[in-house]
Amino acid sequence: MLDLDPHQSNRTGKHNGESEIQENGIKRHRTSLPAPMFSRSDFSVWSILKKCIGLELSKITMPIVFNEPLSFLQRITEYMEHIYLINKACSHADPLERMQAVAAFAVSAVASQWERTGKPFNPLLGETYELTREDLGFRFISEQVSHHPPISAFYSEGLNKDFIFHGSIYPKLKFWGKSIEAEPRGTITLELLKHNEAYTWTNPTCCVHNVIIGKLWLEQYGTVEIVNHSTGDKCVLNFKPCGLFGKELHRVEGYIQDKNRKKLCVIYGKWTECLWCTDPTTYETYKKNEKRGGEQKKLKPSEDVIKSENDEADDMPEVQDTVQFIPGSKLLWRINCRPPNSSQMYNFTSFAVSLNELEKGMEAILAPTDCRLRPDIRNMENGNMDVASKEKERLEEKQRAARKERAKDEVEWHTRWFHQGTNPYTGTSDWLYSGGYFDRNFSDCPDIY
């Protein structure tokens, strides 16, 4: 526990009259960015992307106009925004309720992407990001372990030693003429230590539409299977594609089944709003009544659902209603309210706004590879777009030069905090945490900035 500046306790926050300083020096987290988001209206996207149709975008240098001031490693950290769902899963004695909480956590992990049409910065090889949140009960470390293909590995643990959350992510980005698609690859694993349970899943596909003309909008689609490797229970969630008239936009439907494939409950909602569960019989009865044209009850604000905001725009489906409530359903999760000035901050959530925060004294304890120290991201956040663009080019050239030098000397790159291995539950290739980061011996970290 490090008190970086005890004289700043009024600024960083107090509890019961005394200052509580977290390991990373942050107490009261900022609520806005240093500078408002710049306008993208003056840039011709087509002039840049017309040569990229059908190509894998991770190998193409993109101008800073496409970015938001966060690294992809920080974007991964946003999985932890709804960590209370992991805590809820740990507290439940019933394995069905634990699976419900884990399913809600898996859906909540992609909710922060709603209306986030900016691209996070590609992490440099060896780049890291750490976050310790004592108020939320976890610490988190990630590292860019490969550049081609780009692979980001992460590890998080509960400060009460109640869970471990880890995985490796390597999305494939492709441009299809009017849209950019991010196909998820890599396994996500959640271990509930008290219950000796492990859950694994992969994320749905994300697609940004209208990248050439019209208002940008985003959808998630595909099937997510969450497996409890201890009980054999499985949750199957279908993130529905928008469809012709936008009726299915943002909808999620699925079910939980036991090892004998007996359906235990049905889950439904929207990844942009909320998630509910009910028993299969009630759900089927409701659906049959719906087909007959029976009256359905729409959720009201008093029923703890936040209605999604949808402005009319060219080629963007307009959602006519919100989630249909099935009487007797249980609320599993709902999205957090965005800050009132979120649209001027790249549509960041309050959690995302805090991720690149750098207070006085933090540089002394952070790894020199931490992406809070990246000058291109820092300058973009501060509104210095020309400097940010030049710094981005410099860092990319520095990385290319280092790669050529290693090839010339026949030296292999060695990761610092993760190693390649096999996921113990799925048997697939994975990047596993080697340990030792929080001992803070950073003497052999590479110079990447």
Salt bridges, closest charged atoms under 4 A:
GLU20 OE1 - LYS27 NZ 3.98
GLU23 OE2 - ARG440 NH2 2.93
GLU68 OE2 - ARG75 NH2 2.95
GLU68 OE2 - ARG116 NH2 3.02
GLU78 OE2 - ARG75 NE 3.86
GLU78 OE2 - ARG116 NH2 2.80
GLU97 OE1 - HIS92 ND1 3.58
GLU97 OE2 - LYS330 NZ 3.89
GLU127 OE1 - ARG374 NH1 2.89
GLU130 OE2 - ARG440 NH1 2.82
ASP135 OD2 - ARG133 NH2 2.80
GLU157 OE2 - ARG139 NE 2.71
GLU157 OE2 - LYS161 NZ 3.93
GLU183 OE2 - ARG185 NE 3.55
GLU191 OE2 - HIS166 NE2 2.93
GLU197 OE2 - ARG98 NH2 2.72
GLU219 OE2 - HIS209 NE2 2.77
GLU225 OE1 - LYS234 NZ 3.68
GLU248 OE1 - LYS240 NZ 3.72
GLU253 OE1 - LYS240 NZ 3.35
GLU253 OE2 - LYS287 NZ 3.74
GLU273 OE2 - LYS270 NZ 3.84
GLU290 OE1 - LYS287 NZ 3.31
GLU303 OE2 - LYS297 NZ 3.01
ASP304 OD1 - ARG334 NH1 3.45
ASP311 OD2 - LYS215 NZ 3.32
ASP321 OD1 - ARG251 NH2 3.27
GLU357 OE1 - HIS29 ND1 3.58
GLU359 OE2 - ARG11 NH1 3.66
ASP370 OD2 - ARG372 NH1 3.18
ASP376 OD2 - ARG374 NH2 2.64
GLU381 OE2 - ARG30 NH2 2.61
GLU381 OE1 - ARG378 NH1 2.81
GLU391 OE1 - ARG394 NH2 2.72
GLU396 OE2 - LYS392 NZ 2.88
GLU397 OE1 - ARG400 NH2 3.20
ASP444 OD1 - ARG416 NE 2.67
ASP447 OD2 - LYS398 NZ 3.69
